[in-house]
Structures are given as C-alpha cells and as structure tokens.
C-alpha cells in the first residue's frame, strides 16, 4: 500500500510540473517589500516591463471570489521602457524589404493607420463613430481622439439638420478594386453597378454626386460593339450612370493613380476658391494615396478610404491629424451579395428571413451629375501611329448611337418646310439644275411667300395611303395615325385643319371590319376618307387632285371661310407620283401655296401667286414612318433629341417621356365635303347673277 501511495505522489508531482510549464504558473515569493518572480515566464515579463504581477493561470474564466483575491495583488507598476508619445500617436516606422526606412515625399508623411485598433462596422460609418464615442460600454475611442470625433459628428449633425450635408466624390481605383467582367444573366449591368454605388453611399452615409475612375483603353470613345456584345464593361456602365471616366494608354504602373491624384488636386483647388464643399471617398487597395489623403485632411476635407480587399476603411475627419480604422466586409462577400439575382441586399427588414441573418447593408443615395466634359484624355501613342491613317481608324471608332455621336445621314426627322426653303435659297450651284442656284423669279417668289406667312394660318393634307403607308409597330394604330398628323403639323409649321385620305377599298369592306384596317382609326380621328374602286392607281391620285381643284376654285371665288374656318394657306399632297399637277397650279394662282411630297427625299414647292416651282429636300418617308413609332416625345419639341440622332444613354432629356404625344383626342379636323361647298357656292353665285 505504501508503494502505491509513493507512486501516486510521484505522478502528481510530475503532473504539477507539466501544468506549470503548460499554463505558465508564476511562483512569487514575498520577502518583506521585495518581490521575487521565479515563474517560467519571469524573464519575458521582466524584458517587456510588465507592471502588474499576478499569481494566476490562463484559464477560460474565473469566479468572482478568485477575481477579488487577484485584485488584492495589484502592486505599483514598473517604469515603462518605451516612453509615452507627447502629441498624438508615434509615427510607425515602415521598413522596405532591404531594411531601410522609406523616403518621405514632399507632400505629407507616412504616419500610422490610426491611434487605436480598428472598430467593427455597425451598418454605417457614422453610426460606428457614434458607438465609438459612446460613454456606455467600450466604444473604442479615448482621449483627444474621442473629443475631436464628437466635435466632428456634431458639425455633421448641424449640416444635416440645415439640409447642407456636403456631397461626396468617389475616386474608384477600378484597376485595383476589380469587378469580374464575366457574363451574368441574372441582373442588368446598370442595376448591378447601382447596387455597388448604393452600398458605398450607404456605408459612408453621404450622398454621392460624382464618381471618377480611369479606363485603360486605346479608343477615344466606346465602340458600338462594346454596348451590343453582352460582355460586361464596367467603365462603360459607369459612364452610362453618369460617372466621369478618364482614359489612359498605354497600360503602365501608376498611370491611373496619377490621374486620380490630379483630380483630387483639382477638387481641392476648387474648394479653396470658394466652390462647394465635398467629401472625398477613395476606394483602393493601394497605400500610395496616403500622402494626398493626409494633405486633403489637413485642408479641412473629410476623406474616407475604403479598402475592401483587406476589409478595412479609414475615416479621416476633416482638419484632424488622425484616422479611425473600421472593419468592413471583405470584397468577395460584397460582390457576392451585390451580384445576387434572387435576394436584394437592400430589401426591407420585414423581408429578411431568419436564415438570411441580420441585415448587413444600408441603401444609400446617389445622383451623379454627368460631368462628362471634365473627362481627361491621357492616351499617348507613337508618332508613327498618329501619322498613319490606317491606325487612326483603329483608335477612333465609328460614331455610335449609344453615346450620342452618330447622326443618321439625310434630312432629319424634325426638319421643316421653312428650313428646306431657306436651304434652297442658300444654294450656290449651277443655276437651272435641281440643286443649283435658284433663278431670280423663283427666288423672289419664295422670299415673298415666306414673308407672307403669319400666325393663324392653317394647312390641309391630302394623303395617298396606297403609296405612303404606315407601319403597324410600337404604338396602337390610332396613336400612330395621330403621331403622323402631329408630324405633318411640325413639317408644315402650322396646324392642320383638314386631312383627306384615299385608298383602294373593296365595296363590301367597312372601316373596322378586319384587324389590319387603317381607315377605322382615321375615321375616328376625323379624317375625310375616299374609298376608291375599281383598283386603278391613277384614280387614287385623281380623287385627291379633284379636292384640291375644288379648293382652288372656292379660293378664286373670293371665299375666305368654310363653315367658320379659314381656307388653308398651305396644301400638302403626299403621293409617290402626280399624274396631273393642273389642280396644284390652279391653287397656286389662287393664293394657296402647295407642296408635293414624294417618297424619296424629294418635294416640289409651288409658291403662291406665281408660276414657279422649287425642288426641296425633305425627310425620306420610310425613315419618318419608322422613327415616329420609336419616338417617345414630339420630335418638334425644342431641346428634344430624335431617334435619328438620339441622346447618349447616360444623359437625361429635358422633359419626361410622353408615349401618347399624338394626342388624337385633341385633333379638331374638318369633315365637310369641299365639292359640296363648291357646288353651293356656284349655285349661290348663279342665283345672285
């Protein structure tokens, strides 16, 4: 029995020694006022100047009685080996790979990331700072750093209460903080990039008004195939959303950084001259921007450096001499959530299910200013490239409808007869040719006719629908017909009071009897219809010519009004061919100007009170028919871009879209039969005679 007890005692002693080595027991012997530390880690504690000597073991937790016993062992701290900093945190010594200290640049110094350990992000940076300076719990900020951050937050609250919160400018080092360009069919590129901008604006808690980045490209503008290829080009997407995208070439180290430095200096100079105050946001994984960031902070500008690659953001309060590091989600997690086509990261709180976890993102506010005029072009080529024409085409892509640089050749959709007549007067070619200089008689007649136009004049339209048909695409048939009438009014530059349409129709057909009928919406809008049968091509024109002849006869008899409406000052006939133009010449002699509008960009103008005819260039009918179905605004509205020269997709129109700009319910057309009116006029004249 005694042998077994001795073995147990020996095992207990060995176990006690091993535990001392494992858990680091400190054997402290008290000899009066002298303290002797004989623990296994005594040398390390003496080397690092531990001020407090405790008899304890590294255990997960201790009871309150043990903590009370430990509190009685607090002694006078030792003198620190490293002296306390006098003003602010000490400058962190950063050594190169060869062990030498780095060279300090002329603008700013390399100082530490911040005076404290990084604090955890709480949805937004401003909320995180409020928690950092809170008196309740362990916020993370102490001393003068806490006082200055409190003062900074109070200034922001004052600006927010007065509605003067400064907007932010995001400088995105997109060559460093990349987003994948692979095809993703879940979300459109603009919506995906909008999520990223919402996240940046939400986490910084500042409204975003400007985004600037640098694109490494040889092209002076985005080619058309870039927009239509389906492959993601984030620089093009940001330009569509209103960002300022600078260009540089060739791809060299720090080429994009130089442009970002220049733009930051530009905004600092602008604010120094009394411009609007801005908050700088820099998203990069490169530390080379720190001198410029510190310089901007010293000038009173608040700077937020976001480094999602390392999951850290540094907040530089304006006018202070330190930064507050904050832990943020890493870039991979952010990209995963922003690309998610099934769950919106900014969905309302009630849509967050338990298995989704707590909400992690706050939706910010961004409204970019589309300042594309400030884009810098830092592309540099070899001299032999710029001198060779075949290379210029490679770097100067063809004009594109997407970026607003391409204009359809030919006469524009919003061209007018008055503008066409002025172009005819400005001709300087060979006199007597179709596009040559006008003869003196024709010039005099056109100038006199243009001077006689006045407000209140109206027009009448005679339309050969067999030759000049419409396309059933886009809007409804009634809206398409109404848009055609509005286009007639813009072309003639005066309101249309009468529209007559001729078309070959079988006797048993009635308007609206089949789905492809155009006469039914025309009848509803107040058109005067001519149903032609049997099918003879010249008959479609002769019925319209007969109406023009009757109108000319009524005008020659001195009649000024028909049913309370004035006689039209201008008559326009839309037809491919005019078999006989005698009625047009009769109307010309009676004081009514006449236009024959053909299919292929050709028209003939008959000035009133003359025997002259002038050829003018007009819009091609087929192009007009296709473009009015695409237009979402009246093309003759001032400041509106037309489908033949569209506005760049990242710019905004002056007025909201109007998909019912035909306004068919507001048309007030005349339905009286001119031939019956002529017969009544002749009968009354005969009776008076």
C-alpha positions in Angstrom: 0.0 0.0 0.0 2.8 2.4 0.8 4.4 1.6 -2.6 1.3 2.5 -4.4 0.9 5.8 -2.4 4.5 6.7 -3.3 3.9 6.1 -7.0 0.7 8.3 -6.9 2.6 11.1 -5.2 5.4 10.9 -7.8 2.8 11.0 -10.7 1.1 14.0 -9.0 4.4 15.9 -8.8 5.2 15.2 -12.4 1.7 16.4 -13.5 2.1 19.5 -11.4 5.4 20.4 -13.1 4.0 19.8 -16.5 1.0 22.0 -15.8 3.3 24.8 -14.6 5.2 24.7 -17.8 2.0 24.5 -19.9 -0.1 27.1 -18.2 2.6 29.5 -17.2 2.3 29.5 -13.3 4.1 32.3 -11.7 5.7 31.5 -8.4 6.0 34.7 -6.5 7.9 34.8 -3.2 7.4 37.7 -0.8 10.4 38.8 1.2 9.2 41.9 3.0 8.7 44.6 0.4 10.8 42.8 -2.2 9.2 40.8 -4.9 10.9 37.8 -6.4 9.4 36.4 -9.7 10.5 32.9 -10.3 8.0 31.7 -12.8 8.9 30.2 -16.1 7.9 33.4 -17.9 9.6 35.7 -15.5 12.4 36.6 -17.9 9.9 37.6 -20.6 7.8 39.7 -18.2 10.9 41.5 -17.0 12.0 42.0 -20.5 8.8 43.6 -21.6 8.3 45.6 -18.5 5.1 44.0 -17.2 3.9 46.4 -14.5 1.4 44.1 -12.8 2.5 40.8 -11.3 -0.4 38.4 -10.6 -0.5 34.9 -9.4 -2.8 33.4 -11.9 -3.2 30.7 -14.6 -4.5 31.0 -18.1 -8.0 29.6 -17.7 -11.1 30.3 -19.6 -12.9 32.1 -16.8 -12.6 32.8 -13.1 -15.2 33.2 -10.4 -15.9 36.4 -8.5 -14.0 35.2 -5.4 -10.9 34.5 -7.4 -11.1 37.9 -9.1 -11.4 39.5 -5.7 -8.3 37.7 -4.5 -6.4 38.7 -7.6 -7.3 42.4 -7.1 -5.5 42.4 -3.7 -2.3 41.5 -5.5 -2.1 44.8 -7.6 1.2 46.5 -6.9 3.0 49.6 -8.1 3.6 49.4 -11.8 7.1 49.4 -13.2 8.6 52.2 -15.2 7.8 51.7 -18.9 10.7 51.1 -21.3 9.0 52.8 -24.3 8.2 56.5 -23.4 4.6 57.7 -24.0 4.0 59.9 -27.0 3.9 63.6 -26.3 1.4 64.6 -29.0 -0.6 62.0 -30.8 0.4 58.5 -31.8 4.0 57.9 -32.7 4.9 57.6 -36.3 5.1 53.9 -37.3 8.4 53.0 -38.7 7.9 51.3 -42.0 10.9 49.5 -43.5 11.5 48.4 -47.0 12.5 44.9 -48.0 16.1 45.8 -47.6 15.7 47.1 -44.1 16.0 50.8 -44.9 13.4 53.4 -43.9 11.3 54.7 -46.8 11.9 58.1 -48.3 9.3 60.7 -47.3 7.7 62.7 -50.1 7.3 66.4 -50.3 3.5 66.2 -49.6 2.7 64.6 -46.2 4.3 62.0 -44.2 3.8 58.2 -43.7 2.0 58.0 -40.4 0.2 55.2 -38.6 -3.2 54.0 -39.7 -4.8 55.4 -36.5 -4.4 55.8 -32.8 -6.4 52.7 -31.9 -7.3 49.3 -33.0 -9.9 49.0 -35.8 -13.5 49.1 -34.6 -16.3 46.9 -36.0 -18.7 48.4 -38.6 -22.2 48.9 -37.4 -24.2 49.3 -40.7 -22.8 52.8 -41.4 -19.6 54.6 -40.6 -21.3 57.5 -38.9 -23.2 55.1 -36.6 -20.0 53.3 -35.9 -18.3 56.5 -34.9 -21.2 57.3 -32.6 -20.8 54.0 -30.9 -17.1 54.6 -30.7 -17.5 57.8 -28.7 -20.4 56.5 -26.6 -20.0 56.6 -22.8 -21.9 53.4 -22.4 -19.7 50.4 -22.8 -16.3 50.1 -24.6 -16.7 52.3 -27.6 -13.1 52.2 -28.8 -12.1 55.9 -28.8 -10.4 57.6 -25.9 -8.8 60.9 -25.0 -8.5 63.6 -27.5 -9.5 61.3 -30.4 -12.8 60.8 -28.8 -13.3 64.6 -28.2 -12.4 65.5 -31.7 -14.6 62.9 -33.2 -17.5 64.1 -31.1 -17.0 67.6 -32.3 -16.8 66.4 -35.9 -20.1 64.4 -35.5 -21.8 67.5 -34.1 -20.8 69.5 -37.1 -22.2 66.8 -39.4 -25.5 66.8 -37.4 -25.8 70.6 -37.8 -25.2 70.4 -41.5 -27.7 67.6 -41.8 -30.3 69.5 -39.9 -29.9 72.5 -42.1 -30.0 70.4 -45.3 -26.4 71.3 -46.1 -24.8 67.9 -46.0 -21.8 68.0 -48.4 -22.0 65.6 -51.3 -19.3 63.0 -51.8 -16.9 62.4 -54.7 -15.9 58.7 -55.2 -12.4 58.1 -56.7 -12.5 54.4 -57.7 -9.2 52.7 -58.4 -11.0 50.1 -60.5 -7.7 48.6 -61.8 -7.0 47.7 -58.2 -10.5 47.0 -56.8 -11.9 45.0 -59.7 -15.3 43.5 -60.5 -15.5 40.4 -62.7 -16.4 41.0 -66.3 -17.9 37.6 -67.0 -21.4 37.4 -68.3 -24.1 37.2 -65.7 -27.7 36.8 -67.0 -29.4 37.4 -63.6 -29.2 41.2 -63.4 -28.6 44.0 -65.9 -25.2 45.7 -65.6 -26.7 49.0 -64.7 -28.7 47.5 -61.8 -25.7 45.6 -60.5 -23.5 48.7 -60.6 -26.3 50.7 -59.0 -26.2 48.3 -56.1 -22.4 48.9 -55.6 -23.0 52.7 -55.6 -25.8 52.3 -53.2 -23.6 50.3 -50.8 -20.8 52.8 -51.0 -23.1 55.8 -50.4 -25.0 53.9 -47.6 -21.9 52.7 -45.7 -20.3 56.2 -45.8 -23.6 57.9 -45.0 -23.0 60.7 -47.5 -25.0 61.5 -50.7 -22.9 60.6 -53.8 -22.9 63.1 -56.6 -19.7 62.3 -58.5 -17.8 59.1 -59.4 -14.4 59.3 -61.1 -12.3 56.4 -62.4 -9.7 55.7 -65.1 -10.2 53.4 -68.0 -7.1 51.9 -69.7 -8.1 51.9 -73.4 -6.8 52.9 -76.8 -10.2 54.1 -78.1 -11.3 57.7 -77.9 -14.9 56.6 -77.4 -16.8 53.4 -76.8 -17.4 51.5 -80.0 -20.9 50.3 -80.8 -20.0 46.6 -80.4 -19.0 47.2 -76.8 -22.6 48.1 -76.0 -24.0 45.2 -78.0 -21.6 42.4 -77.3 -23.2 41.4 -74.0 -19.8 41.3 -72.2 -19.6 43.5 -69.1 -17.5 46.6 -69.3 -17.9 48.4 -66.0 -16.3 51.6 -67.2 -19.0 51.9 -69.9 -21.7 51.1 -67.4 -20.5 53.7 -65.0 -20.3 56.3 -67.8 -24.0 55.4 -68.6 -24.9 56.1 -65.0 -23.2 59.5 -65.1 -19.6 58.8 -63.9 -16.6 60.7 -65.1 -14.4 58.1 -66.8 -10.9 59.2 -67.8 -8.9 57.5 -70.5 -5.2 56.5 -70.4 -2.9 54.4 -72.6 -0.6 52.6 -72.6 -1.2 50.4 -69.6 1.6 51.5 -67.2 2.1 51.2 -63.5 0.5 54.2 -61.6 -0.8 55.7 -64.8 -4.3 55.7 -63.3 -3.1 56.8 -59.9 -1.5 59.9 -61.5 -4.9 60.9 -62.9 -6.7 60.3 -59.6 -4.1 62.5 -57.9 -4.6 65.2 -60.4 -8.4 65.1 -60.0 -8.1 65.2 -56.2 -5.9 68.3 -56.5 -8.5 69.8 -58.9 -11.3 69.4 -56.4 -9.2 70.8 -53.6 -8.3 73.9 -55.6 -12.0 74.3 -56.5 -13.0 74.2 -52.8 -10.1 76.6 -52.0 -11.5 79.1 -54.5 -14.9 79.1 -52.7 -16.6 76.2 -54.5 -19.0 73.8 -52.9 -17.5 71.6 -50.2 -17.2 67.9 -50.9 -16.3 64.7 -49.1 -13.6 62.5 -50.7 -14.2 58.8 -50.9 -11.3 56.7 -52.2 -11.8 53.0 -52.9 -8.5 51.4 -53.5 -6.2 48.7 -52.1 -3.0 50.8 -52.7 -1.4 52.7 -49.9 0.4 55.1 -52.2 -2.5 57.6 -51.9 -1.9 58.3 -48.2 0.2 61.5 -48.7 -2.6 63.1 -50.8 -5.2 61.9 -48.4 -3.4 63.4 -45.4 -2.8 66.6 -47.3 -6.6 66.8 -48.1 -7.4 66.2 -44.5 -5.1 69.0 -43.3 -7.0 71.4 -45.6 -10.3 70.5 -43.8 -11.7 67.9 -46.2 -13.1 64.7 -44.8 -11.7 61.7 -46.5 -12.9 58.1 -46.4 -10.5 55.4 -47.7 -12.3 52.1 -48.4 -10.0 49.1 -48.8 -12.4 46.2 -49.3 -9.6 43.9 -50.4 -8.4 43.9 -46.7 -11.8 44.6 -45.2 -10.9 47.9 -43.7 -12.0 51.5 -44.1 -10.1 54.5 -42.7 -12.1 57.6 -41.7 -10.1 60.9 -41.8 -12.1 63.6 -40.1 -11.5 67.0 -41.8 -9.0 69.2 -40.0 -7.8 66.4 -37.7 -4.5 64.7 -37.5 -5.5 61.0 -37.2 -7.7 58.4 -38.9 -10.2 55.9 -37.4 -9.8 52.4 -38.8 -13.1 50.5 -39.2 -13.5 46.8 -40.1 -15.9 46.3 -43.1 -16.9 43.2 -45.1 -14.3 41.9 -47.5 -14.7 42.5 -51.2 -15.6 38.9 -52.0 -18.6 39.0 -49.7 -19.7 42.3 -51.0 -19.5 41.2 -54.6 -21.4 38.0 -53.8 -24.3 39.9 -52.2 -24.4 42.6 -54.9 -24.5 40.1 -57.7 -27.2 38.0 -56.1 -30.2 38.0 -58.6 -32.5 36.3 -56.1 -32.1 38.4 -52.9 -31.9 42.2 -52.9 -29.3 43.2 -50.3 -31.2 46.4 -49.7 -34.6 44.8 -49.2 -36.8 45.9 -46.3 -36.3 44.5 -42.9 -39.5 42.6 -42.9 -38.3 40.6 -45.9 -35.2 39.3 -44.1 -35.9 35.8 -43.0 -34.2 34.2 -40.0 -31.9 32.0 -42.2 -30.7 35.2 -44.0 -29.1 36.5 -40.9 -29.2 40.1 -39.8 -29.4 43.0 -42.3 -25.9 44.0 -43.3 -26.3 46.9 -45.8 -27.9 50.3 -45.9 -29.2 51.7 -49.2 -27.5 55.0 -50.0 -28.4 57.9 -52.3 -26.6 58.5 -55.5 -27.5 61.0 -58.2 -24.5 61.5 -60.5 -24.0 64.8 -62.2 -23.0 63.5 -65.7 -20.0 65.8 -65.9 -18.5 64.1 -68.9 -17.0 67.4 -70.1 -14.4 67.0 -67.3 -13.1 63.7 -68.6 -9.3 63.7 -69.2 -7.6 62.0 -72.2 -4.1 60.9 -71.2 -3.6 58.5 -74.1 -0.2 58.6 -75.6 0.8 56.9 -78.9 3.9 56.7 -81.0 4.3 59.4 -83.6 4.3 56.9 -86.5 0.9 55.6 -85.3 -0.7 59.1 -85.4 0.8 59.8 -88.8 -0.5 56.6 -90.4 -4.2 56.9 -91.4 -4.9 53.2 -91.1 -4.1 53.3 -87.4 -6.3 56.3 -86.7 -9.4 54.3 -87.6 -8.4 51.7 -85.0 -8.3 54.2 -82.2 -11.1 56.4 -83.4 -14.1 54.0 -83.5 -17.1 54.9 -85.7 -19.8 57.0 -84.3 -22.3 55.3 -82.1 -26.0 55.8 -81.4 -25.4 54.8 -77.8 -23.0 57.6 -76.9 -24.9 60.2 -78.9 -22.2 60.8 -81.5 -23.9 59.3 -84.5 -26.5 61.1 -86.6 -28.5 59.5 -89.4 -27.4 60.8 -92.8 -30.0 62.6 -94.8 -32.7 65.1 -93.7 -33.6 64.9 -90.1 -36.9 63.9 -88.7 -37.7 67.3 -87.2 -36.9 69.2 -90.4 -39.5 71.8 -91.6 -40.5 73.2 -94.9 -39.4 76.6 -93.9 -35.9 75.3 -93.2 -35.9 73.4 -96.5 -36.8 76.7 -98.4 -34.0 78.6 -96.6 -31.6 75.8 -97.7 -32.9 76.2 -101.3 -32.3 80.0 -101.2 -28.7 79.4 -100.0 -27.8 77.1 -102.9 -24.8 78.3 -104.9 -24.5 75.6 -107.6 -25.1 75.8 -111.3 -28.3 77.8 -112.0 -31.1 75.7 -113.6 -30.1 72.4 -112.1 -32.2 70.5 -109.5 -29.9 71.5 -106.6 -28.4 74.6 -108.2 -28.9 78.3 -107.6 -32.5 79.4 -107.9 -33.5 81.6 -110.9 -34.3 85.2 -109.9 -38.1 84.7 -110.4 -38.2 81.6 -108.2 -36.1 83.3 -105.6 -38.3 86.3 -105.5 -41.5 84.1 -105.3 -40.1 82.0 -102.4 -38.9 85.1 -100.4 -42.3 86.8 -100.9 -44.1 83.6 -99.9 -42.0 83.2 -96.7 -42.7 86.8 -95.7 -46.5 86.3 -96.2 -46.8 83.5 -93.7 -48.4 84.7 -90.4 -49.8 83.3 -87.2 -53.2 81.8 -87.6 -52.5 80.2 -91.0 -53.7 76.6 -91.3 -52.9 73.7 -93.7 -54.7 70.9 -95.4 -53.2 67.5 -96.1 -54.1 65.1 -99.0 -52.7 61.7 -98.4 -52.4 58.8 -100.9 -52.3 55.9 -98.5 -51.6 53.4 -101.2 -48.2 54.8 -101.8 -47.4 56.4 -98.4 -48.5 53.8 -95.9 -47.7 53.5 -92.2 -46.1 50.7 -90.2 -48.0 48.7 -87.5 -45.3 48.6 -84.9 -44.9 50.2 -81.5 -47.9 52.2 -80.5 -51.5 51.5 -81.4 -52.8 52.2 -84.9 -54.8 55.2 -83.7 -51.8 56.6 -81.9 -49.6 56.1 -84.9 -52.0 57.9 -87.2 -52.2 60.8 -84.6 -48.4 60.9 -84.5 -48.4 61.2 -88.3 -50.7 64.2 -88.1 -48.5 65.9 -85.5 -45.6 65.3 -87.7 -47.4 67.0 -90.6 -48.0 70.0 -88.4 -44.4 70.2 -87.4 -43.2 69.8 -91.0 -45.6 72.5 -92.3 -45.0 74.7 -89.2 -48.8 75.4 -88.9 -51.8 73.5 -87.5 -53.5 71.0 -89.8 -57.3 71.6 -90.1 -58.2 69.0 -92.7 -56.9 65.6 -93.7 -58.2 63.7 -96.8 -57.0 60.1 -97.3 -57.6 58.0 -100.5 -57.2 54.2 -100.5 -58.3 51.3 -102.7 -61.1 49.5 -100.8 -63.4 46.8 -101.9 -67.1 47.8 -101.8 -68.1 45.2 -99.2 -65.4 46.3 -96.8 -66.3 48.7 -94.0 -63.9 50.6 -91.7 -63.0 48.3 -88.8 -64.1 45.1 -90.5 -60.6 43.5 -90.0 -57.7 43.9 -87.7 -55.3 45.3 -90.2 -57.6 48.2 -91.2 -56.1 51.7 -91.0 -59.3 53.5 -92.2 -61.2 52.9 -88.9 -58.7 54.8 -86.7 -58.5 57.5 -89.3 -62.3 57.8 -89.3 -62.3 58.0 -85.5 -59.8 60.9 -85.6 -61.9 62.9 -88.1 -60.2 62.1 -91.5 -62.2 62.6 -94.7 -62.0 59.2 -96.5 -62.0 58.4 -100.2 -62.8 54.7 -100.9 -61.5 54.0 -104.4 -62.9 51.2 -106.5 -62.1 49.6 -109.0 -58.4 49.4 -108.2 -56.8 51.9 -110.5 -53.5 53.5 -109.3 -54.2 56.9 -111.0 -57.7 57.1 -109.5 -56.2 57.3 -106.0 -54.4 60.5 -107.1 -57.2 62.0 -109.2 -59.7 62.0 -106.3 -57.3 64.0 -104.2 -56.5 66.3 -107.2 -60.2 66.9 -107.6 -60.5 68.0 -104.0 -57.5 70.4 -104.5 -59.1 71.7 -107.6 -62.4 72.4 -105.8 -60.5 74.2 -103.0 -58.7 76.3 -105.6 -62.0 77.2 -107.3 -63.5 78.2 -103.9 -60.5 80.4 -103.2 -60.6 82.0 -106.6 -64.2 83.0 -106.0 -63.1 85.1 -103.0 -64.4 82.8 -100.3 -62.4 83.3 -97.1 -64.1 80.8 -94.7 -65.7 77.4 -94.9 -68.1 76.6 -92.1 -66.5 79.2 -89.8 -62.9 78.0 -90.6 -60.5 80.0 -92.8 -59.3 78.5 -96.0 -56.0 76.7 -95.7 -53.0 78.8 -96.5 -50.8 75.8 -97.4 -51.8 72.5 -99.0 -49.5 69.4 -98.9 -50.2 66.3 -101.0 -48.4 63.1 -100.1 -48.1 60.8 -103.1 -45.4 58.9 -105.0 -46.4 60.3 -108.4 -48.5 63.2 -109.5 -50.2 62.3 -112.8 -51.5 65.8 -113.3 -50.5 68.9 -111.5 -53.0 71.3 -113.1 -55.1 71.5 -109.8 -51.9 72.3 -107.9 -51.1 75.2 -110.3 -54.7 76.4 -110.0 -54.4 76.5 -106.2 -51.0 78.3 -106.6 -52.7 81.0 -108.8 -55.5 81.3 -106.2 -53.0 82.3 -103.4 -52.6 78.8 -101.8 -49.0 77.5 -101.5 -48.7 73.8 -102.5 -46.2 71.1 -101.6 -46.0 67.8 -103.4 -44.2 65.4 -101.0 -42.7 62.3 -102.7 -41.3 59.1 -101.3 -37.5 59.5 -101.8 -36.5 62.7 -100.1 -37.8 64.9 -102.9 -40.6 67.5 -102.8 -41.7 70.4 -105.1 -42.8 73.7 -103.7 -45.4 75.9 -105.5 -45.2 79.4 -104.2 -48.5 81.3 -104.1 -49.3 83.9 -106.7 -46.6 82.7 -109.1 -45.9 80.1 -111.8 -42.6 78.9 -110.3 -41.7 75.5 -108.8 -38.8 74.9 -106.5 -37.3 71.5 -105.7 -36.5 71.0 -102.0 -35.0 68.1 -100.0 -37.3 66.6 -97.3 -37.2 63.6 -95.0 -37.5 60.2 -96.5 -40.9 58.8 -95.9 -39.9 55.3 -94.9 -37.5 56.7 -92.3 -40.1 59.0 -91.0 -42.6 56.2 -90.7 -40.2 54.0 -88.7 -38.9 56.8 -86.4 -42.2 58.2 -85.3 -43.1 54.8 -83.9 -39.9 54.8 -81.9 -40.1 58.4 -80.7 -41.3 58.8 -77.1 -41.7 62.6 -77.5 -42.8 65.0 -80.2 -39.7 65.4 -82.3 -40.5 69.1 -82.9 -40.4 70.0 -79.2 -37.4 72.3 -78.6 -34.5 70.6 -76.9 -35.7 67.1 -77.6 -33.5 64.5 -79.3 -35.0 62.4 -82.1 -34.4 58.7 -82.9 -32.3 59.6 -85.9 -29.8 61.4 -83.5 -30.5 60.0 -80.1 -29.2 61.4 -76.8 -26.4 59.4 -75.2 -27.9 56.7 -72.9 -26.2 58.3 -69.8 -27.7 61.7 -70.4 -31.2 62.9 -69.5 -33.8 64.6 -71.6 -35.2 68.0 -70.7 -38.8 66.7 -70.4 -40.2 63.3 -69.3 -41.3 60.8 -72.0 -44.8 61.1 -73.5 -45.9 57.9 -75.2 -49.2 59.5 -76.3 -47.7 62.6 -77.9 -50.0 62.2 -80.9 -52.9 63.5 -78.7 -55.5 62.2 -81.1 -58.4 63.3 -78.8 -57.2 66.9 -79.2 -57.4 66.9 -83.0 -60.1 69.2 -84.4 -60.3 68.3 -88.1 -62.8 69.4 -90.7 -65.1 66.8 -92.2 -67.1 68.9 -94.7 -67.1 67.9 -98.4 -65.3 70.6 -100.3 -67.0 69.6 -103.6 -70.4 70.2 -102.0 -69.3 73.5 -100.6 -68.1 74.4 -104.1 -71.4 73.4 -105.6 -73.3 75.6 -103.1 -71.0 78.5 -103.8 -71.6 78.1 -107.5 -75.3 77.9 -107.0 -75.5 81.0 -104.9 -73.3 82.9 -107.4 -75.6 81.8 -110.2 -78.7 82.9 -108.2 -77.1 86.3 -107.5 -76.3 86.7 -111.2 
